[in-house]
Amino acid sequence: MNIEAKDLQTALIEASKQLECSVIDLEYEVIQHAKAGFFGLFKKNAIISIKGHKKNQKPHHEKTKKFQNEKFSKHAQKNFEKNESKKEYKDGAQKLSEEVTQPKEHYKVKNDAIFDSFHKEFSEEKNIALYIDEIKISLENLLATFDFDIKVIQVSIWDENCILIKLDGEDAALLIGKEAHRYKAFSYLLYNWLSAKYKIQPRLEIAQFLENQTQAIENYLKILIEKVENTGRVQTKPLDGIWLKLALEKLRERFPDKYVAIKQNDDQRYIVVNDFLKKNE
């Protein structure tokens, strides 16, 4: 008899009800562990196969043993729930961290100092090429846990502080998500991991999403650049995530002698381009 539930604890409780016995008397095999999922995807229920349950050896002590078993069962279930919650948290929130922190014979791990900004320059010299293979293997291990077709196509050096990560597959659209919300979340996850462990930034390309967004930003920036050339200043519409970063890079590259910065108003962020203020102003 197989029983499926949202977690192992619930499945065991349901089995004990059907067999009218204590949880600790169940003889079972775990067919599938519950899985919390990743960004709301790949969630799985727990499945157990019930072999039977242990028989009471002394019928005249049935009431006493039932009370003791129920008391022990509640205690065991409480401990199980606590341990299961810890396990799910570790498996979900720390999966990527655990993979890249496992000791490997072929790679030298750098320190874990965290930097604060996409545009911060590092005085410490680093050779990104040393980490390319390690990062690619870690990404492949992570994507192997997904339930859809996504593969690592390329991991290469973009510049001295950035690596290009290309992913693609039949289910690439699922990883991008509606309004790119999964793309943003996955990109943020990679950023935190790579910046903390290797002091580098990711440039994430899924299918041709980043290329298309870059083209859209460039078309939008043509209008802004024309305004700057005519009036000397401009303010973008509210931007976020990769769009904010791309626009900032392009405008700073186009106007190196102007003040180009991110401003925030409530929860919205935008870019302003203006002349630098002189000391007597």
C-alpha positions as CSV (number, residue, x, y, z in Angstrom):
1,M,0.0,0.0,0.0
2,N,1.4,3.4,-1.0
3,I,0.5,6.6,0.7
4,E,1.3,10.1,-0.7
5,A,1.2,13.3,1.3
6,K,2.8,16.8,1.4
7,D,5.6,15.5,3.7
8,L,6.8,12.3,5.3
9,Q,5.3,13.1,8.7
10,T,1.8,13.6,7.2
11,A,2.2,10.4,5.2
12,L,3.2,8.4,8.4
13,I,0.3,9.8,10.3
14,E,-2.2,8.9,7.6
15,A,-0.8,5.4,7.4
16,S,-1.1,5.0,11.2
17,K,-4.8,6.0,11.0
18,Q,-5.5,3.6,8.2
19,L,-3.8,0.7,10.0
20,E,-5.0,1.8,13.4
21,C,-1.6,1.6,14.9
22,S,1.1,3.9,16.3
23,V,3.5,5.6,13.9
24,I,6.5,3.8,15.6
25,D,4.9,0.4,14.8
26,L,4.8,1.0,11.1
27,E,7.0,-1.0,8.8
28,Y,7.5,1.2,5.7
29,E,9.8,2.2,2.9
30,V,10.3,5.7,1.6
31,I,9.7,5.8,-2.1
32,Q,10.0,9.5,-2.6
33,H,11.1,12.3,-0.2
34,A,9.2,15.5,-0.2
35,K,10.8,18.4,-2.1
36,A,10.2,22.0,-1.3
37,G,10.9,23.1,-4.9
38,F,12.9,26.0,-6.4
39,F,11.3,29.4,-7.0
40,G,7.9,27.6,-6.7
41,L,8.8,24.9,-9.2
42,F,9.6,21.1,-8.9
43,K,7.6,20.6,-5.6
44,K,7.2,16.9,-4.8
45,N,5.1,15.1,-2.2
46,A,6.4,12.3,0.0
47,I,5.5,8.8,-1.0
48,I,5.8,5.8,1.3
49,S,5.2,2.1,0.8
50,I,3.5,0.4,3.9
51,K,4.7,-3.2,4.5
52,G,2.6,-3.7,7.6
53,H,2.9,-2.9,11.4
54,K,4.3,-4.7,14.4
55,K,1.9,-6.8,16.5
56,N,1.4,-6.3,20.2
57,Q,3.0,-9.1,22.2
58,K,0.9,-8.8,25.3
59,P,-2.8,-8.2,24.7
60,H,-3.7,-7.7,28.3
61,H,-1.4,-4.6,28.4
62,E,-3.1,-3.2,25.2
63,K,-4.5,0.0,26.8
64,T,-1.3,0.8,28.7
65,K,0.8,0.3,25.6
66,K,-1.5,2.3,23.5
67,F,-1.3,5.2,25.8
68,Q,2.5,4.9,26.0
69,N,2.8,4.5,22.2
70,E,0.6,7.6,21.6
71,K,2.7,9.6,24.0
72,F,5.9,8.5,22.4
73,S,4.5,9.0,19.0
74,K,3.6,12.6,19.7
75,H,7.1,13.2,21.0
76,A,8.7,11.4,18.0
77,Q,6.5,13.3,15.6
78,K,7.4,16.6,17.2
79,N,11.1,15.8,16.8
80,F,10.6,14.5,13.3
81,E,8.8,17.7,12.3
82,K,11.6,19.8,13.7
83,N,14.3,17.7,11.9
84,E,12.3,17.6,8.7
85,S,11.9,21.4,8.7
86,K,15.6,21.9,9.2
87,K,16.3,19.4,6.4
88,E,14.0,21.2,3.9
89,Y,15.5,24.6,4.8
90,K,19.0,23.3,4.3
91,D,18.1,21.5,1.1
92,G,16.4,24.6,-0.4
93,A,18.2,27.7,0.9
94,Q,21.7,26.2,1.0
95,K,21.8,23.7,-1.9
96,L,24.0,25.8,-4.1
97,S,26.2,26.9,-1.2
98,E,26.7,23.2,-0.2
99,E,27.7,22.2,-3.7
100,V,30.3,24.8,-4.2
101,T,31.8,24.5,-0.7
102,Q,32.4,20.7,-0.8
103,P,36.1,20.0,-0.9
104,K,37.4,19.2,-4.3
105,E,40.8,17.8,-5.1
106,H,41.2,19.7,-8.4
107,Y,40.4,23.2,-7.4
108,K,41.7,25.8,-5.0
109,V,39.0,27.7,-3.1
110,K,39.4,31.4,-2.5
111,N,38.3,33.4,0.6
112,D,34.6,34.3,1.2
113,A,34.9,38.1,1.4
114,I,31.7,39.8,0.1
115,F,31.7,43.0,-2.0
116,D,28.9,45.5,-2.0
117,S,28.4,46.8,-5.5
118,F,28.3,45.9,-9.1
119,H,30.7,48.7,-9.8
120,K,33.2,48.3,-7.0
121,E,36.8,47.8,-8.1
122,F,39.0,45.3,-6.4
123,S,42.6,45.9,-5.5
124,E,43.3,42.2,-5.2
125,E,44.4,40.6,-8.4
126,K,42.5,37.5,-9.4
127,N,42.6,35.0,-12.2
128,I,39.0,34.2,-13.1
129,A,40.1,31.4,-15.4
130,L,41.1,29.3,-12.4
131,Y,37.4,29.0,-11.4
132,I,35.6,28.6,-14.7
133,D,35.6,24.8,-14.6
134,E,34.6,24.7,-11.0
135,I,31.7,27.1,-11.5
136,K,30.5,25.2,-14.6
137,I,30.5,21.9,-12.7
138,S,28.5,23.5,-9.8
139,L,26.0,24.9,-12.2
140,E,25.6,21.6,-13.9
141,N,25.0,19.8,-10.6
142,L,22.4,22.4,-9.6
143,L,20.5,22.2,-13.0
144,A,20.6,18.4,-12.8
145,T,18.1,18.7,-9.9
146,F,15.6,20.6,-12.0
147,D,12.7,18.7,-13.5
148,F,12.9,20.4,-16.9
149,D,15.4,20.6,-19.8
150,I,18.0,23.3,-19.0
151,K,21.7,22.9,-19.7
152,V,24.9,24.9,-19.2
153,I,26.0,26.0,-22.7
154,Q,28.9,28.2,-21.8
155,V,30.8,29.6,-18.9
156,S,33.5,32.1,-20.0
157,I,35.3,35.3,-18.9
158,W,33.4,38.5,-19.8
159,D,35.8,40.9,-18.3
160,E,38.2,41.1,-15.3
161,N,35.3,41.2,-12.8
162,C,32.6,39.3,-14.6
163,I,31.8,35.9,-16.2
164,L,29.3,35.1,-18.9
165,I,26.9,32.2,-18.1
166,K,24.8,30.9,-21.0
167,L,22.0,28.5,-20.3
168,D,19.5,27.0,-22.8
169,G,17.1,24.2,-23.3
170,E,13.5,23.4,-24.3
171,D,12.2,24.7,-21.0
172,A,14.3,28.0,-21.0
173,A,11.1,30.0,-20.9
174,L,10.1,28.5,-17.6
175,L,13.4,29.6,-16.0
176,I,12.8,33.1,-17.3
177,G,9.3,33.3,-16.0
178,K,6.5,35.8,-16.5
179,E,7.9,39.3,-16.6
180,A,11.3,37.7,-16.1
181,H,10.6,37.2,-12.3
182,R,12.5,33.9,-12.2
183,Y,15.3,35.2,-14.3
184,K,15.8,38.1,-11.8
185,A,15.6,35.7,-8.9
186,F,18.1,33.2,-10.4
187,S,20.4,36.0,-11.5
188,Y,20.3,37.4,-7.9
189,L,21.1,33.9,-6.5
190,L,24.1,33.6,-8.8
191,Y,25.3,37.1,-8.0
192,N,25.3,36.4,-4.2
193,W,27.1,33.1,-4.7
194,L,29.8,34.3,-7.1
195,S,30.4,37.7,-5.4
196,A,30.8,36.1,-2.0
197,K,33.0,33.1,-3.1
198,Y,35.0,34.4,-6.0
199,K,34.5,38.2,-6.0
200,I,33.1,38.2,-9.5
201,Q,29.8,39.0,-11.1
202,P,27.6,36.9,-13.3
203,R,26.2,38.0,-16.7
204,L,23.4,35.5,-17.2
205,E,22.1,34.7,-20.6
206,I,19.1,32.2,-20.9
207,A,18.4,31.4,-24.5
208,Q,18.5,34.8,-26.1
209,F,16.7,36.7,-23.4
210,L,19.6,39.0,-22.4
211,E,20.5,39.7,-26.0
212,N,16.9,40.7,-26.7
213,Q,16.7,42.8,-23.6
214,T,20.0,44.5,-24.5
215,Q,18.6,45.4,-27.9
216,A,15.4,46.8,-26.4
217,I,17.4,48.9,-23.9
218,E,19.6,50.2,-26.7
219,N,16.5,51.3,-28.7
220,Y,15.1,53.1,-25.6
221,L,18.5,54.7,-24.9
222,K,18.7,56.2,-28.4
223,I,15.8,58.5,-27.4
224,L,17.5,59.4,-24.1
225,I,20.8,60.1,-25.7
226,E,19.2,62.5,-28.1
227,K,17.6,64.3,-25.2
228,V,20.9,64.6,-23.4
229,E,22.6,66.0,-26.4
230,N,19.9,68.6,-26.8
231,T,19.2,69.6,-23.2
232,G,22.3,68.3,-21.3
233,R,20.2,66.1,-18.9
234,V,17.7,63.3,-18.8
235,Q,15.9,61.0,-16.4
236,T,14.9,57.4,-17.3
237,K,11.6,55.7,-16.6
238,P,11.6,53.4,-13.5
239,L,13.9,50.4,-14.1
240,D,15.0,47.4,-12.1
241,G,17.2,44.3,-12.3
242,I,19.1,43.7,-15.5
243,W,17.5,46.6,-17.3
244,L,18.8,49.1,-14.7
245,K,22.3,47.6,-14.9
246,L,22.3,47.6,-18.7
247,A,21.1,51.2,-19.0
248,L,23.6,52.4,-16.4
249,E,26.5,50.7,-18.2
250,K,25.4,52.1,-21.6
251,L,24.8,55.7,-20.4
252,R,28.1,55.8,-18.5
253,E,29.9,54.5,-21.6
254,R,28.2,57.1,-23.8
255,F,28.6,60.1,-21.4
256,P,31.9,59.6,-19.4
257,D,32.1,63.3,-18.6
258,K,28.6,63.6,-17.2
259,Y,27.1,62.6,-13.8
260,V,25.3,59.3,-14.4
261,A,23.8,57.7,-11.3
262,I,20.9,55.7,-9.9
263,K,18.3,57.5,-7.9
264,Q,15.5,56.0,-5.8
265,N,12.0,57.3,-5.1
266,D,10.1,55.1,-2.7
267,D,10.4,51.6,-4.3
268,Q,11.2,52.8,-7.8
269,R,14.7,53.3,-9.1
270,Y,15.7,55.3,-12.2
271,I,18.9,56.8,-13.7
272,V,19.7,60.5,-14.0
273,V,22.2,62.1,-16.4
274,N,23.3,65.6,-15.6
275,D,26.4,67.9,-15.7
276,F,28.8,67.7,-12.7
277,L,28.3,70.6,-10.3
278,K,31.2,73.0,-10.2
279,K,32.7,74.1,-6.9
280,N,31.3,77.7,-7.2
281,E,27.8,76.4,-7.9
